[in-house]
């Protein structure tokens, strides 16, 4: 079978690249965001949760798409709590939409238009889309595909609570302090990514990876470092928001050195005393923002949100 090729002019020569090679190109900006239906779970009262995420095809560009003609659900209310700020790359299990016990075989459709391209995520209660905690941990990379044991099956999501009310008010340039308290069952036990005995570490120098470790992993899911951590990020609202200290990335940044559980050499930060995480936030423009805190033990997660109303900077 012949491979289709794309001809590229390089200097005075022409290079033919197989289509498979071209298909692996990645981009820092200019690409669209694709919505994703991740599966469903059932609640104790018989209702269901439809789980959604997305794939931002950019490595750097973060897009803002308000609820409306370019970001909506159907049928029913257009606003189902979906994000309007889209972080780079793959973001799994971002939000859930509850539907009643008698939902039946209906579909709920999330439509998203970005970079001039419209895509849809079709959610239904098909039996092959049912998920549980083991599936979630596997898909995010905490477990190898299809693997589990008694300990991992007993894992429960961290419990997160915010100090203070659900709505805060500040002005541009004013520092807002947010405190989240996280409790966890200690499962799974914290561990670094398996180095396979190849990692070279000099106590007086930087950590390095072997050639074998730098090759693409031979697994069907991403690989994630296990360890309890908390990360704040922008869920709704468009602004340059500064978090102090800088937050662990909640998206799958697999580049070596990234502050991400999916990055080689990353280690979970030490849990603060009493599980009390404090962050200071500043905004550069007025508006209404939804900030989300995600407590993640490496396998499972829980979220909490605060709405921040930012007014213009005060003048003396």
C-alpha positions as CSV (number, residue, x, y, z in Angstrom):
1,X,0.0,0.0,0.0
2,X,1.4,3.3,-1.0
3,X,1.7,6.2,1.5
4,X,0.3,9.5,0.5
5,X,3.0,12.2,0.7
6,X,3.1,16.0,1.0
7,X,5.8,17.8,-0.9
8,X,7.6,20.6,1.1
9,X,10.1,23.0,-0.4
10,X,13.2,23.2,1.8
11,X,15.8,25.6,0.5
12,X,16.5,24.5,-3.1
13,X,15.3,21.0,-2.6
14,X,12.0,19.2,-2.1
15,X,11.2,16.9,0.8
16,X,8.5,14.3,0.6
17,X,7.0,13.5,4.0
18,X,4.7,10.5,4.4
19,X,1.1,11.4,5.5
20,X,1.7,9.5,8.7
21,X,4.5,11.9,9.6
22,X,2.6,15.0,8.7
23,X,-0.3,13.8,10.8
24,X,1.9,13.8,13.9
25,X,2.7,17.5,13.7
26,X,1.7,19.6,16.7
27,X,0.9,23.3,17.0
28,X,1.4,26.0,19.6
29,X,-1.6,28.0,18.4
30,X,-4.2,28.5,15.7
31,X,-5.9,25.1,16.1
32,X,-9.4,24.3,17.4
33,X,-10.8,22.7,20.5
34,X,-12.8,19.4,20.2
35,X,-15.4,18.6,22.9
36,X,-15.4,15.0,24.2
37,X,-18.0,12.8,25.8
38,X,-16.1,10.7,28.4
39,X,-18.8,8.4,29.6
40,X,-21.5,8.2,32.3
41,X,-22.1,7.1,35.9
42,X,-25.3,6.5,37.9
43,X,-26.2,8.2,41.1
44,X,-27.8,6.5,44.1
45,X,-31.2,8.2,43.4
46,X,-31.3,6.7,39.9
47,X,-30.2,9.9,38.0
48,X,-27.1,9.9,35.8
49,X,-24.0,12.0,35.4
50,X,-22.8,12.6,31.8
51,X,-19.1,13.3,31.9
52,X,-17.3,15.6,29.4
53,X,-13.8,16.8,28.6
54,X,-12.1,18.4,25.6
55,X,-9.0,18.3,23.5
56,X,-7.4,21.7,22.7
57,X,-5.1,20.9,19.8
58,X,-2.7,23.7,20.8
59,X,0.3,23.4,23.2
60,X,0.3,27.1,24.2
61,X,-2.9,28.9,23.1
62,X,-5.7,29.0,25.6
63,X,-9.1,29.9,24.1
64,X,-12.1,31.7,25.6
65,X,-15.5,30.9,24.3
66,X,-18.5,32.3,26.2
67,X,-21.7,30.3,26.4
68,X,-23.7,31.2,23.3
69,X,-23.8,30.3,19.6
70,X,-20.3,28.9,19.7
71,X,-20.5,27.0,23.0
72,X,-23.8,25.5,23.9
73,X,-25.8,22.3,24.8
74,X,-29.0,21.0,23.2
75,X,-31.7,20.1,23.8
76,X,-32.6,22.1,26.8
77,X,-30.6,24.9,28.5
78,X,-27.5,26.0,26.5
79,X,-25.6,26.5,29.7
80,X,-24.9,23.2,31.5
81,X,-21.9,24.4,33.5
82,X,-19.4,23.8,30.7
83,X,-16.1,25.7,30.7
84,X,-15.6,28.9,28.7
85,X,-11.8,29.0,29.2
86,X,-10.0,26.1,27.5
87,X,-6.5,25.1,28.6
88,X,-4.0,23.5,26.2
89,X,-4.1,19.9,25.1
90,X,-6.1,17.0,26.6
91,X,-8.4,17.8,29.5
92,X,-10.3,14.7,30.8
93,X,-13.3,14.5,33.1
94,X,-13.7,18.3,33.2
95,X,-17.4,18.6,34.1
96,X,-20.5,16.6,34.5
97,X,-24.2,17.1,33.5
98,X,-26.9,15.5,35.6
99,X,-29.9,14.0,33.7
100,X,-32.9,12.3,35.3
101,X,-33.4,8.6,35.9
102,X,-35.9,8.4,33.0
103,X,-33.4,9.9,30.5
104,X,-33.7,6.7,28.4
105,X,-32.0,6.7,24.9
106,X,-31.9,10.4,24.4
107,X,-28.7,12.3,23.4
108,X,-27.3,15.4,24.9
109,X,-25.1,17.4,22.5
110,X,-22.3,19.8,23.3
111,X,-21.5,22.0,20.4
112,X,-18.2,24.0,20.3
113,X,-17.0,26.3,17.5
114,X,-13.3,27.5,17.7
115,X,-10.8,28.5,15.0
116,X,-13.6,28.5,12.5
117,X,-14.4,24.8,13.0
118,X,-17.5,23.4,14.7
119,X,-17.4,20.0,16.5
120,X,-20.0,18.1,18.6
121,X,-19.8,15.7,21.5
122,X,-22.8,13.3,21.6
123,X,-23.6,12.0,25.1
124,X,-25.9,9.0,25.7
125,X,-26.4,6.2,28.2
126,X,-25.0,3.5,25.9
127,X,-23.8,0.6,28.0
128,X,-20.3,0.7,26.6
129,X,-19.8,4.2,27.9
130,X,-20.4,3.4,31.6
131,X,-17.3,4.3,33.8
132,X,-16.2,3.8,37.3
133,X,-13.3,4.9,39.5
134,X,-10.9,2.3,38.1
135,X,-11.7,3.5,34.5
136,X,-11.1,7.1,35.5
137,X,-7.8,6.3,37.1
138,X,-6.7,4.2,34.1
139,X,-7.7,6.9,31.5
140,X,-5.8,9.6,33.3
141,X,-2.7,7.4,33.5
142,X,-2.5,6.4,37.1
143,X,-3.0,2.8,36.3
144,X,-2.0,0.7,33.3
145,X,-4.8,-0.1,31.0
146,X,-6.9,-2.9,32.4
147,X,-5.0,-3.2,35.6
148,X,-6.4,-3.0,39.1
149,X,-6.0,-4.5,42.6
150,X,-7.9,-4.4,45.9
151,X,-6.1,-1.2,47.0
152,X,-6.8,0.8,43.8
153,X,-10.4,-0.4,43.8
154,X,-10.8,0.9,47.3
155,X,-9.5,4.4,46.5
156,X,-11.9,7.3,47.1
157,X,-11.6,10.8,45.7
158,X,-10.0,13.5,47.9
159,X,-12.4,15.7,49.9
160,X,-12.0,19.4,49.3
161,X,-13.5,22.3,51.1
162,X,-13.0,26.1,50.7
163,X,-12.6,28.5,53.5
164,X,-14.9,31.5,52.9
165,X,-18.0,32.0,50.8
166,X,-18.6,30.9,47.2
167,X,-18.4,34.5,45.8
168,X,-15.6,37.0,46.4
169,X,-15.1,40.6,45.3
170,X,-11.8,42.3,44.6
171,X,-10.5,45.1,42.3
172,X,-8.0,44.9,39.5
173,X,-4.5,44.5,41.0
174,X,-5.8,43.6,44.4
175,X,-4.6,40.3,45.8
176,X,-7.2,37.7,46.7
177,X,-6.2,34.9,49.1
178,X,-7.9,31.5,48.6
179,X,-7.6,28.6,51.0
180,X,-8.6,25.0,50.3
181,X,-8.5,22.2,52.8
182,X,-8.0,18.7,51.3
183,X,-8.4,15.4,53.1
184,X,-7.5,12.1,51.4
185,X,-7.4,8.4,52.3
186,X,-3.8,8.0,51.3
187,X,-4.6,5.7,48.3
188,X,-2.9,5.4,46.0
189,X,0.4,5.7,47.8
190,X,2.6,8.5,46.4
191,X,5.2,7.4,43.9
192,X,7.2,8.9,41.1
193,X,7.0,7.6,37.6
194,X,8.8,4.3,37.2
195,X,12.3,5.1,36.1
196,X,13.1,1.5,35.2
197,X,16.6,1.9,36.8
198,X,17.7,4.2,34.0
199,X,17.3,7.6,35.6
200,X,20.6,9.3,36.4
201,X,20.6,11.6,39.3
202,X,23.6,13.7,40.6
203,X,22.9,15.2,44.1
204,X,24.9,18.3,42.9
205,X,23.4,18.5,39.5
206,X,20.1,18.3,37.5
207,X,18.2,15.1,37.1
208,X,18.5,13.5,33.7
209,X,16.7,10.9,31.6
210,X,18.2,8.0,29.7
211,X,17.7,7.6,26.0
212,X,15.1,4.8,26.7
213,X,13.1,7.1,28.9
214,X,13.0,9.8,26.3
215,X,11.4,7.4,23.8
216,X,7.6,7.5,23.5
217,X,6.0,5.2,26.1
218,X,4.8,1.8,25.0
219,X,1.3,2.1,26.6
220,X,-2.2,3.0,25.3
221,X,-2.8,5.7,27.9
222,X,-0.7,8.6,29.2
223,X,1.6,8.0,32.2
224,X,0.9,10.0,35.4
225,X,2.8,10.5,38.6
226,X,0.8,9.5,41.6
227,X,0.7,11.9,44.6
228,X,-1.8,14.2,46.3
229,X,-1.8,17.7,45.1
230,X,-4.1,20.7,44.5
231,X,-4.3,23.0,41.5
232,X,-6.3,26.2,40.9
233,X,-7.1,27.2,37.3
234,X,-9.4,29.5,35.4
235,X,-12.7,27.7,34.5
236,X,-14.6,30.7,33.2
237,X,-13.4,34.2,32.4
238,X,-10.9,35.9,30.1
239,X,-7.9,37.6,31.8
240,X,-4.3,37.2,32.6
241,X,-4.7,35.8,36.1
242,X,-1.6,35.3,38.3
243,X,-1.5,32.6,40.8
244,X,1.1,32.7,43.6
245,X,2.6,30.2,44.0
246,X,2.5,28.9,40.4
247,X,0.0,26.0,40.2
248,X,0.5,22.5,39.1
249,X,-0.9,22.1,35.7
250,X,-4.3,20.4,35.5
251,X,-3.9,19.5,31.8
252,X,-1.8,16.8,30.3
253,X,1.5,18.5,29.7
254,X,3.8,15.6,28.9
255,X,6.9,17.7,28.2
256,X,10.0,17.0,30.4
257,X,10.4,19.6,33.0
258,X,6.7,20.8,33.0
259,X,5.0,21.4,36.3
260,X,2.6,18.6,35.4
261,X,1.9,15.1,36.9
262,X,2.2,13.8,33.3
263,X,5.7,15.2,32.8
264,X,8.9,13.1,33.3
265,X,10.8,14.0,36.5
266,X,7.8,15.7,38.1
267,X,7.3,14.9,41.8
268,X,4.2,15.7,43.8
269,X,4.8,18.7,46.1
270,X,4.7,18.2,49.9
271,X,1.3,18.3,51.4
272,X,1.0,21.4,53.6
273,X,0.3,21.1,57.3
274,X,-3.3,20.1,57.9
275,X,-3.9,19.8,54.1
276,X,-4.4,23.5,54.0
277,X,-3.4,25.0,50.6
278,X,-3.2,28.8,50.3
279,X,-2.9,30.6,47.0
280,X,-2.9,34.4,46.2
281,X,-4.6,35.5,43.0
282,X,-4.5,38.8,41.1
283,X,-6.5,39.9,38.0
284,X,-5.6,42.4,35.3
285,X,-9.1,43.4,34.1
286,X,-12.6,43.7,35.5
287,X,-15.1,40.9,35.0
288,X,-16.7,37.9,36.6
289,X,-14.6,34.8,36.8
290,X,-15.0,31.2,38.0
291,X,-11.9,29.7,39.5
292,X,-11.7,26.0,40.1
293,X,-9.6,24.1,42.6
294,X,-9.0,20.4,41.8
295,X,-7.7,18.1,44.5
296,X,-6.1,15.1,42.8
297,X,-4.5,12.0,44.4
298,X,-3.1,10.9,41.1
299,X,-6.0,8.5,40.4
300,X,-9.2,10.3,41.4
301,X,-10.1,13.9,41.9
302,X,-12.7,16.3,43.3
303,X,-13.4,19.9,42.4
304,X,-14.6,23.1,44.2
305,X,-15.3,26.5,42.6
306,X,-15.4,30.1,43.6
307,X,-16.9,33.0,41.7
308,X,-14.8,36.2,41.7
309,X,-16.3,39.5,40.8
310,X,-13.5,41.9,39.8
311,X,-14.1,45.6,39.7
312,X,-12.0,48.4,38.2
313,X,-8.9,49.4,40.0
314,X,-9.5,52.1,42.6
315,X,-8.0,55.5,42.2
316,X,-6.6,57.5,45.1
